[in-house]
Each structure stands twice: as structure tokens, then as C-alpha cells.
Amino acid sequence: MEKRESFKSSFGLFAAAVGSAVGLGNIWRFPYITGMNGGAAFILVYLICVAIIGLPVLLSEFIIGREGKSNPIDSFKNLMPKGKWYISGILGVMAAFLILSFYSVIAGWTLEYMIKAIGNQFAGKDVNQIDAMFGDFISNPIRPIFWQFIILSLTCYIVASGVEKGIEKYSSLLVPALIVIIIILDIRALTLPGASEGLSFLFKPDFSKVNGKVILDALGHSFFSLSLGAGTMITYGSYIKNNERLGSSALNIAIADTLIAILAGIAIFPVVFAFGIEPDNGPGLVFITLPNVFPKIPGGYIFGILFFLLLALAALTSTISMLEVVVAFGVDRFKASRERVAIISTILIFIVGIFASLSQGVLGHISFLGTDFLDFLDKLTANYFMTAGSLITILFVGWKLDRKITDRQLTNEGMLDIGYVDTFYFVAKYISPIAIILVFLASVGII
Ligand code: TRP
């Protein structure tokens, strides 16, 4: 058998996984759901969700991947030939496919906005004009699809280049670049007059704002933000070398992902508050609110360009992780070359993605369970596929997988002395599954 590819260095593993985790979820979605859910209290609930659910599921995916040494479906089959646990892998591959088909639409928007920022197109426009600019663009039948094509082509190129020469190499370049950009943006935001109001919104919790919906949003977002329940971290786990420490890798990745989301909040809210804008504008926050204020702040021209560049880079390192799930499966399953599978999968994803893009305009009248196609794909994957995938994953490691295997994976064959194994088991057996089930029942409206 051909030797499985791997991430060559520890930093490469970290960059690839953080690249996957850090995306539109951190810089577009986290700030706006934080804004809509009242700020600091939401962030606190989110941190708890990451710690007791996100982190154990992430670690479980790494264990399954590194032990199963294959794509998500065959990793489960390798570990448990009997039974139907591999259904979790099937859900994962389908989820990765569907998520990429709508995520690439929004990733494409960030490129259009980067070009608009370079062309100084936000200057001299009032709120209504900028609002209309966004509406006109996303409902245009051609331009968003063109940008989506660009994003998918770049993604395909990187994935086709291989795990080490594609994913690891580009993530190792792009993730540090992204961190530098976000720090520059933070410094700009923090030196604006009125910045402190934005900071207290982010860091002074008002617990009267915490309710069921806040917890639900926080949990759903922790899955999305850590790229869980879609086979991504199982696939990446299968490329982790035996001498890497799974526990500390997972912890570092979760910390980096959360920190970057908070740094994105620090780049955005002081700006929003400095101009007396309400923070609860929803998904339009980065495409409408920010373009409104960029022209009004000193250095705003550069700030705007860097901001949309940041979004685009963050999106790209995530789209490659989604495509890799589909490609890893295709390569194993059809015994075809990585290039070929990458190209064919990208075309199929693009076809579904075109409908997601058109659903913001000409096909907007077609309703899927009361919403448009893009939103439907988002809800379908987030509420069902990713939740079910994560639940099966954690139940598998908590209850079904031979504990010797888990111990071996966590201690690197007994080489590491690890104190958290019992805690991990307790959380994986009881805490995470119960929390996931409660949240699922709540999200489909049963409780
Ligand atoms: N985590 C990424 C973000 O926050 C998105 C992402 C990448 C993802 N791979 C995934 C989400 C797999 C769910 C499943 O933007």
C-alpha cells in the first residue's frame, strides 16, 4: 500500500487545522451573532461550549482519524467493521460537500468587496446606497458566480497539489499572514476615539441576556467554528504523525480559533460603536455596516482593503479543508488520482453552489422549507448533519471504541504521561452527548 501522506511539521499541522477552523465563521459570523446576542455574555457561554463540547469532539475526531488512517467513512469502518458507525462518516462527507457549495458563495463575496475597497467604492456613499450596493451585488446573476468560481479554482489547485505540498504549505503561509493582518486591524480599531464602548460590549457580560437561544447559537457556532461534524478533523487527523501530541494540538487549535474570533470582534466593535451604530445588525455587519464606516476613519481606505483580504484568506484556508474531505474519500473510493478527483468534485460542488448563489437573486422566490436555498443548506448542515455527525463521533469514542486504542492515541503508545484521560472519558461519555442532544432537541423545536 502507498504510504499515507502526512503533515510534515507540528507547525504545519497546527496551521492546517487552524486554517480550517478560522474562517468566515470567526470573522463574519461570530461578530454578528455576538452582536445579536448581547455581547460579552454570549462570548462566555461560547467559551463554555468550546471547552465541554467542541474540544472533546475535536479530540475524538483526531483519534478516529489517526487510528483509522483514512477518509471519514473508512476510518470508522477500519475501527469498527461491524455496525453502522460509518454513517457518521457518510454524513460528514455529504456535509463537507454541501457546506462548501454555499460557503464558497460567501467567500466569493469577500473577493468582490476587496476589489470594491481597492477601487475606493465605499467613499461618498450614504447608508442606503451601501445597503443597495450589497443587495444589487448578491442578487446579480453573474458577478457572485464569477467570484465563487475563482475561490473554488484556488481551492481545487491547492488540494490537488497534495497534503504536504498543497494544504500544509499554503496554510503555513496564509495563517501567519492572517494573524498579522488581524493584529494591524485591532491596533487601528483600538486607537479610535470611542473604542472603549466597543470593548465593554465585548467584555462586560450582562447575564440577563442569556436565554435558550443564546446557548443554542453558541453551541451551534462552536461546531461550525471548529469545523466539527463534517469529517474535516477526521481527515486531517489521518495525516497527523504518530509523534504529535493529539491533546495539546487540539487544545492549541481550539484556543487559537477562539482567540482569533475575539480578535475579530476587537477589530469590528470599537469601529461600530465609535460611529454610534447598533451592533445587532446581523449578517450585514461586515458587508454593510463596516463599508459605511471605513471611509470615515483615518486610514480607512487601507483598513478596508486589509479587512476584506483577511476575510478572503480566512475563507480560503477553510474551503480547502472542506474540499479535502470529499477528495480524500474520492481518492480512496475510486482509486483515482488526487488531481482528477479534485477537479471532478469541484465541478459538482460548483454546480450546487451556483444554485445557492442564484437563490440570493433570480431564484430567490423558490422556497426550501420557508427559506432560500443558501440559507437552507446552512441550516440543514448546521442543525442536522454536523450535530448528528458530532454526536455519533463522541458516542463512538466515549462508549464503543476500545479504551486501549484511545489511551494509546492520547499517550502516543504510552510515551506521554497524561493526566486528563479520565476527565476526557467522563466528558465524552456523558457531558458532551447530553449537551448535544439537548441542543439538537431545542434547535428542532422539541423542547
Ligand atoms: N470553521 C470554518 C469557519 O469558521 C468553516 C469550516 C471549515 C467548516 N471546515 C468546516 C465548518 C467543516 C463546518 C465543517 O469558517
Residues whose N, C-alpha, C, O or C-beta is under 5 A from the ligand:
A	BS01	LIG	S20 A21 V22 G23 L24 G25 N26 F223 F224 S225 L226 S227 L228 A230 T232 S318 S321 M322
